[in-house]
Amino acid sequence: MPKSRPASSARQKPASRARQNLPTVDLDGRLGLSQREAATTIGKSAGCLRRWARLGLGPKFVRVGNRALVYPVSDLKSFLARNATDPADRVG
């Protein structure tokens, strides 16, 4: 007969990545960021940036070779500024 686990040892769902303390990327002196670094900078996953790139959405990028995408820091900053929301503008 299998033993049942006590409630305290039950697996918990990991916290959403957006709620975790994400590492920061030092932008000073950098011209461009890798897809993973760009995702960390804007608080999204690398998969989200890949999907956006495929759909023509999100921040501008430069394709290097056949696969690598580089996100210019200036374009990431513009993307964040364009998509900033003023809490006073929220309805609700």
N, C-alpha and C positions, 0 to 999 in steps of 0.2 A: 504494500500500500504506500503510495507516494506521500511524502511529508508536505504539508502546506506551509507556505512561507508566511511569516508574520507580516502584518500590514506595514511595519516600519521599514522592511527591506524591499518593498515593492519598487519596481523601477519607475522612475519619474521621467516624464517627457522633458528633454532639454529645453532651456529657455530659448525664445526666439533670438536669432542672431541680431536683430535690430535692438533688442533689449540688453544684450551683453555689452561689456566694455570692449569696444573694438580697438585694435591697435591703430595708432595714427601713423601717417606717412609724412615724413619731412619734405615739404614742397620747396623749400629754399634752395635755389640753385639747380633745380631739376627742370629739364625741358619737357620730359614726358614720363608717363607711368605705365607699367605693365597693366594688363587687364585686371589682375588680382589686386594690385595696389590701387588702381582707380576705383574698383568696387569697394574696397575698404574705406577709401576717402569719402565716397558719397553714401556709404551705409547700405549698399546693396551687395548681392552675391555676384560672383564672376559669371555664373549661369545667366543671371538677369541681364548683365551687360552683353553677353553673347547673343541672347534673344533680341535685345534692343538693336544690336548691330545688324542682325539678320533682317529685322523689320524696318530698318532705317530710322530708328528712334534713338533717344538718349544722346549722350555727349559725342562730339565729333572725335574721330580716331584716324590714325594713319596706319595703313597696312604695310608691314615690313616683311618682305618675302611672301610666301604663299599662305602662311598661317598667323603669324604674330600680329597683334594689334597693339599700338602704342597710343595712349591718350595724352595729348599735349596738356600740360598743366593749365595754360591760359584758357583752353576750351573747357576744361573741367570747372574752372572757376566761373566762367560765363554760364555754363549749364546750371550750376547751383544758383547763381544770381537770378537767372531767368525763371527758375522753378521755385524760388523762395515764396513762402506764403506768410502773409501778415496775419497773426492771430485775430486782429480786429476785423479782418475781412471775412472771417468764417461765419457762416450762418448756423445758428443752432442752439 
